């Protein structure tokens, strides 16, 4: 085992945002990679005495967190930056999926996502709202169709730890039925997002 996190990085990180009345529902899908040949057991001790192995950041004000895949809720500890996974990280890849809610304000809603590890590819999808969406730290903003839903897409590559992605939504709270995708459709979109960036990564590496 090792206490050094130098071999921990992110191959792809997908952040998917949908609006439903007074809440933003956010899904975070991250493919971590332990490129070393040792089990990473965490080096930072948390308040309860366990060791932080993975940092799972959320914007300030996040609530109703739900850990769907890749983690055991019993291994999760709430922290100042969001959550920490305290389970050991084996060599190779580990995909983690979790969701949470953010409150929506009439007028302008702002939130920030902090990059915790070197990240090869980042994808942000926001349901195509009847409001203006401005994003700092990523490029894009074009509207695309995924499973019949219209979403806005931003991307970035080679992000460094500490970089921030800032999102600003302007306009009234929307209450359109087509934005209420439901849990199943939401998870389908998450899987599709993973496929999107897996394809991008393969193309960049020359793999067909």
PyMOL CGO cylinders between C-alpha atoms (Angstrom):
from pymol import cmd
from pymol.cgo import CYLINDER

trace = [
    CYLINDER, 0.00, 0.00, 0.00, 0.98, 3.65, -0.43, 0.3, 1, 1, 1, 1, 1, 1,
    CYLINDER, 0.98, 3.65, -0.43, 0.00, 6.95, 1.20, 0.3, 1, 1, 1, 1, 1, 1,
    CYLINDER, 0.00, 6.95, 1.20, 1.12, 9.03, -1.81, 0.3, 1, 1, 1, 1, 1, 1,
    CYLINDER, 1.12, 9.03, -1.81, -1.61, 10.15, -4.24, 0.3, 1, 1, 1, 1, 1, 1,
    CYLINDER, -1.61, 10.15, -4.24, 0.73, 11.05, -7.13, 0.3, 1, 1, 1, 1, 1, 1,
    CYLINDER, 0.73, 11.05, -7.13, -0.64, 8.16, -9.21, 0.3, 1, 1, 1, 1, 1, 1,
    CYLINDER, -0.64, 8.16, -9.21, -4.31, 9.19, -8.79, 0.3, 1, 1, 1, 1, 1, 1,
    CYLINDER, -4.31, 9.19, -8.79, -5.82, 11.07, -11.73, 0.3, 1, 1, 1, 1, 1, 1,
    CYLINDER, -5.82, 11.07, -11.73, -9.11, 11.43, -13.61, 0.3, 1, 1, 1, 1, 1, 1,
    CYLINDER, -9.11, 11.43, -13.61, -9.57, 10.09, -17.12, 0.3, 1, 1, 1, 1, 1, 1,
    CYLINDER, -9.57, 10.09, -17.12, -13.00, 11.64, -17.61, 0.3, 1, 1, 1, 1, 1, 1,
    CYLINDER, -13.00, 11.64, -17.61, -15.37, 13.69, -15.48, 0.3, 1, 1, 1, 1, 1, 1,
    CYLINDER, -15.37, 13.69, -15.48, -18.97, 14.33, -16.50, 0.3, 1, 1, 1, 1, 1, 1,
    CYLINDER, -18.97, 14.33, -16.50, -21.24, 16.81, -14.74, 0.3, 1, 1, 1, 1, 1, 1,
    CYLINDER, -21.24, 16.81, -14.74, -24.91, 16.76, -15.75, 0.3, 1, 1, 1, 1, 1, 1,
    CYLINDER, -24.91, 16.76, -15.75, -27.35, 19.43, -14.57, 0.3, 1, 1, 1, 1, 1, 1,
    CYLINDER, -27.35, 19.43, -14.57, -31.13, 19.41, -14.95, 0.3, 1, 1, 1, 1, 1, 1,
    CYLINDER, -31.13, 19.41, -14.95, -33.65, 21.91, -13.61, 0.3, 1, 1, 1, 1, 1, 1,
    CYLINDER, -33.65, 21.91, -13.61, -36.86, 20.98, -11.82, 0.3, 1, 1, 1, 1, 1, 1,
    CYLINDER, -36.86, 20.98, -11.82, -38.83, 23.85, -10.30, 0.3, 1, 1, 1, 1, 1, 1,
    CYLINDER, -38.83, 23.85, -10.30, -36.77, 25.29, -7.42, 0.3, 1, 1, 1, 1, 1, 1,
    CYLINDER, -36.77, 25.29, -7.42, -33.91, 22.77, -7.57, 0.3, 1, 1, 1, 1, 1, 1,
    CYLINDER, -33.91, 22.77, -7.57, -31.01, 21.87, -9.82, 0.3, 1, 1, 1, 1, 1, 1,
    CYLINDER, -31.01, 21.87, -9.82, -30.42, 18.13, -9.89, 0.3, 1, 1, 1, 1, 1, 1,
    CYLINDER, -30.42, 18.13, -9.89, -26.74, 17.40, -10.54, 0.3, 1, 1, 1, 1, 1, 1,
    CYLINDER, -26.74, 17.40, -10.54, -25.10, 14.09, -11.45, 0.3, 1, 1, 1, 1, 1, 1,
    CYLINDER, -25.10, 14.09, -11.45, -21.33, 13.70, -11.21, 0.3, 1, 1, 1, 1, 1, 1,
    CYLINDER, -21.33, 13.70, -11.21, -19.74, 10.77, -13.03, 0.3, 1, 1, 1, 1, 1, 1,
    CYLINDER, -19.74, 10.77, -13.03, -15.97, 10.46, -12.65, 0.3, 1, 1, 1, 1, 1, 1,
    CYLINDER, -15.97, 10.46, -12.65, -13.59, 7.80, -13.95, 0.3, 1, 1, 1, 1, 1, 1,
    CYLINDER, -13.59, 7.80, -13.95, -10.59, 7.77, -11.61, 0.3, 1, 1, 1, 1, 1, 1,
    CYLINDER, -10.59, 7.77, -11.61, -7.33, 6.02, -12.48, 0.3, 1, 1, 1, 1, 1, 1,
    CYLINDER, -7.33, 6.02, -12.48, -4.68, 4.67, -10.14, 0.3, 1, 1, 1, 1, 1, 1,
    CYLINDER, -4.68, 4.67, -10.14, -1.80, 4.35, -12.58, 0.3, 1, 1, 1, 1, 1, 1,
    CYLINDER, -1.80, 4.35, -12.58, 0.61, 2.88, -10.03, 0.3, 1, 1, 1, 1, 1, 1,
    CYLINDER, 0.61, 2.88, -10.03, 1.04, -0.73, -8.96, 0.3, 1, 1, 1, 1, 1, 1,
    CYLINDER, 1.04, -0.73, -8.96, 0.19, -0.11, -5.30, 0.3, 1, 1, 1, 1, 1, 1,
    CYLINDER, 0.19, -0.11, -5.30, -3.06, 0.15, -3.36, 0.3, 1, 1, 1, 1, 1, 1,
    CYLINDER, -3.06, 0.15, -3.36, -3.68, 3.77, -2.38, 0.3, 1, 1, 1, 1, 1, 1,
    CYLINDER, -3.68, 3.77, -2.38, -4.95, 3.90, 1.20, 0.3, 1, 1, 1, 1, 1, 1,
    CYLINDER, -4.95, 3.90, 1.20, -5.13, 7.68, 1.68, 0.3, 1, 1, 1, 1, 1, 1,
    CYLINDER, -5.13, 7.68, 1.68, -2.78, 10.08, 3.39, 0.3, 1, 1, 1, 1, 1, 1,
    CYLINDER, -2.78, 10.08, 3.39, -5.03, 12.73, 4.95, 0.3, 1, 1, 1, 1, 1, 1,
    CYLINDER, -5.03, 12.73, 4.95, -6.73, 11.85, 8.23, 0.3, 1, 1, 1, 1, 1, 1,
    CYLINDER, -6.73, 11.85, 8.23, -10.35, 12.95, 8.58, 0.3, 1, 1, 1, 1, 1, 1,
    CYLINDER, -10.35, 12.95, 8.58, -12.16, 14.06, 11.72, 0.3, 1, 1, 1, 1, 1, 1,
    CYLINDER, -12.16, 14.06, 11.72, -13.45, 10.54, 12.41, 0.3, 1, 1, 1, 1, 1, 1,
    CYLINDER, -13.45, 10.54, 12.41, -9.95, 9.04, 12.17, 0.3, 1, 1, 1, 1, 1, 1,
    CYLINDER, -9.95, 9.04, 12.17, -10.36, 7.43, 8.76, 0.3, 1, 1, 1, 1, 1, 1,
    CYLINDER, -10.36, 7.43, 8.76, -8.15, 8.31, 5.79, 0.3, 1, 1, 1, 1, 1, 1,
    CYLINDER, -8.15, 8.31, 5.79, -9.27, 10.29, 2.74, 0.3, 1, 1, 1, 1, 1, 1,
    CYLINDER, -9.27, 10.29, 2.74, -8.65, 8.21, -0.39, 0.3, 1, 1, 1, 1, 1, 1,
    CYLINDER, -8.65, 8.21, -0.39, -10.73, 10.15, -2.95, 0.3, 1, 1, 1, 1, 1, 1,
    CYLINDER, -10.73, 10.15, -2.95, -12.03, 13.73, -2.82, 0.3, 1, 1, 1, 1, 1, 1,
    CYLINDER, -12.03, 13.73, -2.82, -15.54, 14.04, -4.25, 0.3, 1, 1, 1, 1, 1, 1,
    CYLINDER, -15.54, 14.04, -4.25, -16.14, 17.77, -4.50, 0.3, 1, 1, 1, 1, 1, 1,
    CYLINDER, -16.14, 17.77, -4.50, -19.53, 19.46, -4.68, 0.3, 1, 1, 1, 1, 1, 1,
    CYLINDER, -19.53, 19.46, -4.68, -20.50, 23.13, -5.01, 0.3, 1, 1, 1, 1, 1, 1,
    CYLINDER, -20.50, 23.13, -5.01, -21.37, 25.02, -1.83, 0.3, 1, 1, 1, 1, 1, 1,
    CYLINDER, -21.37, 25.02, -1.83, -24.98, 24.52, -0.81, 0.3, 1, 1, 1, 1, 1, 1,
    CYLINDER, -24.98, 24.52, -0.81, -25.23, 20.99, -2.20, 0.3, 1, 1, 1, 1, 1, 1,
    CYLINDER, -25.23, 20.99, -2.20, -27.81, 18.80, -0.46, 0.3, 1, 1, 1, 1, 1, 1,
    CYLINDER, -27.81, 18.80, -0.46, -29.52, 15.42, -0.72, 0.3, 1, 1, 1, 1, 1, 1,
    CYLINDER, -29.52, 15.42, -0.72, -26.40, 13.59, -1.88, 0.3, 1, 1, 1, 1, 1, 1,
    CYLINDER, -26.40, 13.59, -1.88, -26.92, 10.07, -3.21, 0.3, 1, 1, 1, 1, 1, 1,
    CYLINDER, -26.92, 10.07, -3.21, -24.03, 7.73, -4.02, 0.3, 1, 1, 1, 1, 1, 1,
    CYLINDER, -24.03, 7.73, -4.02, -25.14, 5.51, -6.89, 0.3, 1, 1, 1, 1, 1, 1,
    CYLINDER, -25.14, 5.51, -6.89, -22.11, 3.60, -8.14, 0.3, 1, 1, 1, 1, 1, 1,
    CYLINDER, -22.11, 3.60, -8.14, -18.49, 2.90, -7.25, 0.3, 1, 1, 1, 1, 1, 1,
    CYLINDER, -18.49, 2.90, -7.25, -18.66, 3.74, -3.55, 0.3, 1, 1, 1, 1, 1, 1,
    CYLINDER, -18.66, 3.74, -3.55, -20.15, 2.30, -0.39, 0.3, 1, 1, 1, 1, 1, 1,
    CYLINDER, -20.15, 2.30, -0.39, -22.14, 4.96, 1.49, 0.3, 1, 1, 1, 1, 1, 1,
    CYLINDER, -22.14, 4.96, 1.49, -20.63, 3.62, 4.73, 0.3, 1, 1, 1, 1, 1, 1,
    CYLINDER, -20.63, 3.62, 4.73, -17.19, 4.67, 3.43, 0.3, 1, 1, 1, 1, 1, 1,
    CYLINDER, -17.19, 4.67, 3.43, -18.28, 8.26, 2.68, 0.3, 1, 1, 1, 1, 1, 1,
    CYLINDER, -18.28, 8.26, 2.68, -17.46, 11.16, 5.02, 0.3, 1, 1, 1, 1, 1, 1,
    CYLINDER, -17.46, 11.16, 5.02, -18.81, 14.69, 4.57, 0.3, 1, 1, 1, 1, 1, 1,
    CYLINDER, -18.81, 14.69, 4.57, -16.07, 17.33, 4.33, 0.3, 1, 1, 1, 1, 1, 1,
    CYLINDER, -16.07, 17.33, 4.33, -15.63, 21.06, 3.71, 0.3, 1, 1, 1, 1, 1, 1,
    CYLINDER, -15.63, 21.06, 3.71, -15.19, 20.46, -0.04, 0.3, 1, 1, 1, 1, 1, 1,
    CYLINDER, -15.19, 20.46, -0.04, -18.02, 17.91, -0.35, 0.3, 1, 1, 1, 1, 1, 1,
    CYLINDER, -18.02, 17.91, -0.35, -17.30, 14.27, 0.48, 0.3, 1, 1, 1, 1, 1, 1,
    CYLINDER, -17.30, 14.27, 0.48, -14.39, 11.89, 0.92, 0.3, 1, 1, 1, 1, 1, 1,
    CYLINDER, -14.39, 11.89, 0.92, -14.31, 8.23, 0.00, 0.3, 1, 1, 1, 1, 1, 1,
    CYLINDER, -14.31, 8.23, 0.00, -12.29, 6.33, 2.62, 0.3, 1, 1, 1, 1, 1, 1,
    CYLINDER, -12.29, 6.33, 2.62, -12.07, 2.97, 0.85, 0.3, 1, 1, 1, 1, 1, 1,
    CYLINDER, -12.07, 2.97, 0.85, -8.72, 1.78, -0.53, 0.3, 1, 1, 1, 1, 1, 1,
    CYLINDER, -8.72, 1.78, -0.53, -8.10, 2.44, -4.23, 0.3, 1, 1, 1, 1, 1, 1,
    CYLINDER, -8.10, 2.44, -4.23, -6.81, -0.54, -6.17, 0.3, 1, 1, 1, 1, 1, 1,
    CYLINDER, -6.81, -0.54, -6.17, -4.51, -0.09, -9.19, 0.3, 1, 1, 1, 1, 1, 1,
    CYLINDER, -4.51, -0.09, -9.19, -6.54, 0.57, -12.33, 0.3, 1, 1, 1, 1, 1, 1,
    CYLINDER, -6.54, 0.57, -12.33, -9.76, 2.44, -13.00, 0.3, 1, 1, 1, 1, 1, 1,
    CYLINDER, -9.76, 2.44, -13.00, -12.65, 3.21, -10.64, 0.3, 1, 1, 1, 1, 1, 1,
    CYLINDER, -12.65, 3.21, -10.64, -15.87, 4.86, -11.82, 0.3, 1, 1, 1, 1, 1, 1,
    CYLINDER, -15.87, 4.86, -11.82, -17.84, 6.83, -9.22, 0.3, 1, 1, 1, 1, 1, 1,
    CYLINDER, -17.84, 6.83, -9.22, -21.35, 8.22, -9.76, 0.3, 1, 1, 1, 1, 1, 1,
    CYLINDER, -21.35, 8.22, -9.76, -23.14, 10.44, -7.26, 0.3, 1, 1, 1, 1, 1, 1,
    CYLINDER, -23.14, 10.44, -7.26, -25.95, 12.98, -7.40, 0.3, 1, 1, 1, 1, 1, 1,
    CYLINDER, -25.95, 12.98, -7.40, -27.02, 15.99, -5.35, 0.3, 1, 1, 1, 1, 1, 1,
    CYLINDER, -27.02, 15.99, -5.35, -29.33, 18.99, -5.46, 0.3, 1, 1, 1, 1, 1, 1,
    CYLINDER, -29.33, 18.99, -5.46, -28.62, 22.71, -5.59, 0.3, 1, 1, 1, 1, 1, 1,
    CYLINDER, -28.62, 22.71, -5.59, -31.17, 25.43, -4.79, 0.3, 1, 1, 1, 1, 1, 1,
    CYLINDER, -31.17, 25.43, -4.79, -32.32, 27.67, -7.65, 0.3, 1, 1, 1, 1, 1, 1,
    CYLINDER, -32.32, 27.67, -7.65, -32.85, 31.38, -7.19, 0.3, 1, 1, 1, 1, 1, 1,
    CYLINDER, -32.85, 31.38, -7.19, -35.11, 33.64, -9.22, 0.3, 1, 1, 1, 1, 1, 1,
    CYLINDER, -35.11, 33.64, -9.22, -32.83, 35.89, -11.22, 0.3, 1, 1, 1, 1, 1, 1,
    CYLINDER, -32.83, 35.89, -11.22, -29.29, 34.53, -11.06, 0.3, 1, 1, 1, 1, 1, 1,
    CYLINDER, -29.29, 34.53, -11.06, -28.02, 31.20, -9.73, 0.3, 1, 1, 1, 1, 1, 1,
    CYLINDER, -28.02, 31.20, -9.73, -24.27, 30.63, -9.39, 0.3, 1, 1, 1, 1, 1, 1,
    CYLINDER, -24.27, 30.63, -9.39, -22.26, 27.55, -8.47, 0.3, 1, 1, 1, 1, 1, 1,
    CYLINDER, -22.26, 27.55, -8.47, -18.66, 26.37, -8.80, 0.3, 1, 1, 1, 1, 1, 1,
    CYLINDER, -18.66, 26.37, -8.80, -17.03, 22.99, -9.33, 0.3, 1, 1, 1, 1, 1, 1,
    CYLINDER, -17.03, 22.99, -9.33, -13.41, 22.58, -8.17, 0.3, 1, 1, 1, 1, 1, 1,
    CYLINDER, -13.41, 22.58, -8.17, -11.06, 20.20, -9.98, 0.3, 1, 1, 1, 1, 1, 1,
    CYLINDER, -11.06, 20.20, -9.98, -9.42, 17.96, -7.36, 0.3, 1, 1, 1, 1, 1, 1,
    CYLINDER, -9.42, 17.96, -7.36, -7.13, 15.82, -9.54, 0.3, 1, 1, 1, 1, 1, 1,
    CYLINDER, -7.13, 15.82, -9.54, -5.36, 16.11, -12.91, 0.3, 1, 1, 1, 1, 1, 1,
    CYLINDER, -5.36, 16.11, -12.91, -8.28, 15.61, -15.32, 0.3, 1, 1, 1, 1, 1, 1,
    CYLINDER, -8.28, 15.61, -15.32, -7.85, 14.54, -18.94, 0.3, 1, 1, 1, 1, 1, 1,
    CYLINDER, -7.85, 14.54, -18.94, -11.41, 15.26, -20.11, 0.3, 1, 1, 1, 1, 1, 1,
    CYLINDER, -11.41, 15.26, -20.11, -14.29, 17.21, -18.58, 0.3, 1, 1, 1, 1, 1, 1,
    CYLINDER, -14.29, 17.21, -18.58, -17.85, 17.37, -19.91, 0.3, 1, 1, 1, 1, 1, 1,
    CYLINDER, -17.85, 17.37, -19.91, -20.65, 19.62, -18.61, 0.3, 1, 1, 1, 1, 1, 1,
    CYLINDER, -20.65, 19.62, -18.61, -24.22, 19.09, -19.80, 0.3, 1, 1, 1, 1, 1, 1,
    CYLINDER, -24.22, 19.09, -19.80, -27.02, 21.46, -18.73, 0.3, 1, 1, 1, 1, 1, 1,
    CYLINDER, -27.02, 21.46, -18.73, -30.66, 20.97, -19.65, 0.3, 1, 1, 1, 1, 1, 1,
    CYLINDER, -30.66, 20.97, -19.65, -31.49, 23.52, -22.34, 0.3, 1, 1, 1, 1, 1, 1,
    CYLINDER, -31.49, 23.52, -22.34, -33.23, 26.05, -20.11, 0.3, 1, 1, 1, 1, 1, 1,
    CYLINDER, -33.23, 26.05, -20.11, -35.28, 29.09, -20.99, 0.3, 1, 1, 1, 1, 1, 1,
    CYLINDER, -35.28, 29.09, -20.99, -32.57, 31.11, -19.31, 0.3, 1, 1, 1, 1, 1, 1,
    CYLINDER, -32.57, 31.11, -19.31, -28.99, 32.17, -20.09, 0.3, 1, 1, 1, 1, 1, 1,
    CYLINDER, -28.99, 32.17, -20.09, -26.16, 29.86, -19.06, 0.3, 1, 1, 1, 1, 1, 1,
    CYLINDER, -26.16, 29.86, -19.06, -22.62, 31.22, -18.81, 0.3, 1, 1, 1, 1, 1, 1,
    CYLINDER, -22.62, 31.22, -18.81, -19.66, 28.98, -17.97, 0.3, 1, 1, 1, 1, 1, 1,
    CYLINDER, -19.66, 28.98, -17.97, -16.07, 29.92, -17.11, 0.3, 1, 1, 1, 1, 1, 1,
    CYLINDER, -16.07, 29.92, -17.11, -13.26, 27.37, -17.36, 0.3, 1, 1, 1, 1, 1, 1,
    CYLINDER, -13.26, 27.37, -17.36, -14.77, 25.36, -20.22, 0.3, 1, 1, 1, 1, 1, 1,
    CYLINDER, -14.77, 25.36, -20.22, -15.42, 25.91, -23.91, 0.3, 1, 1, 1, 1, 1, 1,
    CYLINDER, -15.42, 25.91, -23.91, -18.59, 25.33, -25.91, 0.3, 1, 1, 1, 1, 1, 1,
    CYLINDER, -18.59, 25.33, -25.91, -22.14, 26.13, -24.95, 0.3, 1, 1, 1, 1, 1, 1,
    CYLINDER, -22.14, 26.13, -24.95, -23.76, 24.72, -28.08, 0.3, 1, 1, 1, 1, 1, 1,
    CYLINDER, -23.76, 24.72, -28.08, -27.11, 22.94, -27.94, 0.3, 1, 1, 1, 1, 1, 1,
    CYLINDER, -27.11, 22.94, -27.94, -27.10, 19.20, -28.71, 0.3, 1, 1, 1, 1, 1, 1,
    CYLINDER, -27.10, 19.20, -28.71, -29.75, 16.48, -28.73, 0.3, 1, 1, 1, 1, 1, 1,
    CYLINDER, -29.75, 16.48, -28.73, -29.31, 13.47, -26.43, 0.3, 1, 1, 1, 1, 1, 1,
    CYLINDER, -29.31, 13.47, -26.43, -32.08, 10.89, -26.23, 0.3, 1, 1, 1, 1, 1, 1,
    CYLINDER, -32.08, 10.89, -26.23, -34.52, 13.47, -27.56, 0.3, 1, 1, 1, 1, 1, 1,
    CYLINDER, -34.52, 13.47, -27.56, -33.59, 15.99, -24.88, 0.3, 1, 1, 1, 1, 1, 1,
    CYLINDER, -33.59, 15.99, -24.88, -32.01, 19.34, -25.75, 0.3, 1, 1, 1, 1, 1, 1,
    CYLINDER, -32.01, 19.34, -25.75, -28.93, 20.05, -23.63, 0.3, 1, 1, 1, 1, 1, 1,
    CYLINDER, -28.93, 20.05, -23.63, -26.12, 22.61, -23.64, 0.3, 1, 1, 1, 1, 1, 1,
    CYLINDER, -26.12, 22.61, -23.64, -22.60, 21.16, -23.77, 0.3, 1, 1, 1, 1, 1, 1,
    CYLINDER, -22.60, 21.16, -23.77, -19.22, 22.46, -22.60, 0.3, 1, 1, 1, 1, 1, 1,
    CYLINDER, -19.22, 22.46, -22.60, -15.90, 20.59, -22.59, 0.3, 1, 1, 1, 1, 1, 1,
    CYLINDER, -15.90, 20.59, -22.59, -12.26, 20.94, -21.52, 0.3, 1, 1, 1, 1, 1, 1,
    CYLINDER, -12.26, 20.94, -21.52, -9.10, 18.86, -21.53, 0.3, 1, 1, 1, 1, 1, 1,
    CYLINDER, -9.10, 18.86, -21.53, -6.05, 18.65, -19.28, 0.3, 1, 1, 1, 1, 1, 1,
    CYLINDER, -6.05, 18.65, -19.28, -7.46, 20.48, -16.26, 0.3, 1, 1, 1, 1, 1, 1,
    CYLINDER, -7.46, 20.48, -16.26, -5.19, 20.96, -13.26, 0.3, 1, 1, 1, 1, 1, 1,
    CYLINDER, -5.19, 20.96, -13.26, -6.01, 20.52, -9.56, 0.3, 1, 1, 1, 1, 1, 1,
    CYLINDER, -6.01, 20.52, -9.56, -7.39, 23.72, -8.09, 0.3, 1, 1, 1, 1, 1, 1,
    CYLINDER, -7.39, 23.72, -8.09, -8.97, 24.95, -11.32, 0.3, 1, 1, 1, 1, 1, 1,
    CYLINDER, -8.97, 24.95, -11.32, -12.58, 26.05, -10.97, 0.3, 1, 1, 1, 1, 1, 1,
    CYLINDER, -12.58, 26.05, -10.97, -15.52, 25.72, -13.31, 0.3, 1, 1, 1, 1, 1, 1,
    CYLINDER, -15.52, 25.72, -13.31, -17.97, 28.57, -12.68, 0.3, 1, 1, 1, 1, 1, 1,
    CYLINDER, -17.97, 28.57, -12.68, -21.58, 28.35, -13.82, 0.3, 1, 1, 1, 1, 1, 1,
    CYLINDER, -21.58, 28.35, -13.82, -24.07, 31.23, -13.87, 0.3, 1, 1, 1, 1, 1, 1,
    CYLINDER, -24.07, 31.23, -13.87, -27.73, 30.73, -14.78, 0.3, 1, 1, 1, 1, 1, 1,
    CYLINDER, -27.73, 30.73, -14.78, -29.80, 33.86, -15.41, 0.3, 1, 1, 1, 1, 1, 1,
    CYLINDER, -29.80, 33.86, -15.41, -33.55, 34.12, -15.76, 0.3, 1, 1, 1, 1, 1, 1,
    CYLINDER, -33.55, 34.12, -15.76, -36.76, 33.00, -14.05, 0.3, 1, 1, 1, 1, 1, 1,
    CYLINDER, -36.76, 33.00, -14.05, -37.18, 29.56, -12.51, 0.3, 1, 1, 1, 1, 1, 1,
    CYLINDER, -37.18, 29.56, -12.51, -38.46, 27.25, -15.25, 0.3, 1, 1, 1, 1, 1, 1,
    CYLINDER, -38.46, 27.25, -15.25, -41.31, 24.83, -14.69, 0.3, 1, 1, 1, 1, 1, 1,
    CYLINDER, -41.31, 24.83, -14.69, -41.49, 22.89, -17.95, 0.3, 1, 1, 1, 1, 1, 1,
    CYLINDER, -41.49, 22.89, -17.95, -42.66, 19.27, -17.87, 0.3, 1, 1, 1, 1, 1, 1,
    CYLINDER, -42.66, 19.27, -17.87, -40.10, 18.11, -20.42, 0.3, 1, 1, 1, 1, 1, 1,
    CYLINDER, -40.10, 18.11, -20.42, -37.32, 18.98, -17.99, 0.3, 1, 1, 1, 1, 1, 1,
    CYLINDER, -37.32, 18.98, -17.99, -38.58, 16.36, -15.53, 0.3, 1, 1, 1, 1, 1, 1,
    CYLINDER, -38.58, 16.36, -15.53, -36.63, 13.47, -17.00, 0.3, 1, 1, 1, 1, 1, 1,
    CYLINDER, -36.63, 13.47, -17.00, -37.10, 11.07, -14.10, 0.3, 1, 1, 1, 1, 1, 1,
    CYLINDER, -37.10, 11.07, -14.10, -34.53, 8.85, -12.40, 0.3, 1, 1, 1, 1, 1, 1,
    CYLINDER, -34.53, 8.85, -12.40, -34.22, 6.27, -15.19, 0.3, 1, 1, 1, 1, 1, 1,
    CYLINDER, -34.22, 6.27, -15.19, -33.73, 8.82, -17.98, 0.3, 1, 1, 1, 1, 1, 1,
    CYLINDER, -33.73, 8.82, -17.98, -31.29, 10.71, -15.78, 0.3, 1, 1, 1, 1, 1, 1,
    CYLINDER, -31.29, 10.71, -15.78, -29.13, 7.61, -15.35, 0.3, 1, 1, 1, 1, 1, 1,
    CYLINDER, -29.13, 7.61, -15.35, -29.34, 6.84, -19.06, 0.3, 1, 1, 1, 1, 1, 1,
    CYLINDER, -29.34, 6.84, -19.06, -28.00, 10.31, -19.75, 0.3, 1, 1, 1, 1, 1, 1,
    CYLINDER, -28.00, 10.31, -19.75, -25.15, 9.70, -17.33, 0.3, 1, 1, 1, 1, 1, 1,
    CYLINDER, -25.15, 9.70, -17.33, -24.17, 6.52, -19.18, 0.3, 1, 1, 1, 1, 1, 1,
    CYLINDER, -24.17, 6.52, -19.18, -24.38, 8.33, -22.51, 0.3, 1, 1, 1, 1, 1, 1,
    CYLINDER, -24.38, 8.33, -22.51, -22.12, 11.07, -21.18, 0.3, 1, 1, 1, 1, 1, 1,
    CYLINDER, -22.12, 11.07, -21.18, -19.54, 8.42, -20.29, 0.3, 1, 1, 1, 1, 1, 1,
    CYLINDER, -19.54, 8.42, -20.29, -19.77, 6.98, -23.79, 0.3, 1, 1, 1, 1, 1, 1,
    CYLINDER, -19.77, 6.98, -23.79, -19.32, 10.44, -25.31, 0.3, 1, 1, 1, 1, 1, 1,
    CYLINDER, -19.32, 10.44, -25.31, -16.03, 11.05, -23.56, 0.3, 1, 1, 1, 1, 1, 1,
    CYLINDER, -16.03, 11.05, -23.56, -14.84, 7.48, -23.95, 0.3, 1, 1, 1, 1, 1, 1,
    CYLINDER, -14.84, 7.48, -23.95, -15.20, 7.98, -27.69, 0.3, 1, 1, 1, 1, 1, 1,
    CYLINDER, -15.20, 7.98, -27.69, -13.40, 11.32, -27.54, 0.3, 1, 1, 1, 1, 1, 1,
    CYLINDER, -13.40, 11.32, -27.54, -10.53, 9.79, -25.56, 0.3, 1, 1, 1, 1, 1, 1,
    CYLINDER, -10.53, 9.79, -25.56, -10.17, 6.93, -28.03, 0.3, 1, 1, 1, 1, 1, 1,
    CYLINDER, -10.17, 6.93, -28.03, -10.07, 9.32, -30.99, 0.3, 1, 1, 1, 1, 1, 1,
    CYLINDER, -10.07, 9.32, -30.99, -7.40, 11.45, -29.34, 0.3, 1, 1, 1, 1, 1, 1,
    CYLINDER, -7.40, 11.45, -29.34, -5.28, 8.36, -28.65, 0.3, 1, 1, 1, 1, 1, 1,
    CYLINDER, -5.28, 8.36, -28.65, -5.73, 7.06, -32.19, 0.3, 1, 1, 1, 1, 1, 1,
    CYLINDER, -5.73, 7.06, -32.19, -7.87, 4.07, -31.17, 0.3, 1, 1, 1, 1, 1, 1,
    CYLINDER, -7.87, 4.07, -31.17, -10.76, 3.18, -33.48, 0.3, 1, 1, 1, 1, 1, 1,
]
cmd.load_cgo(trace, "trace")
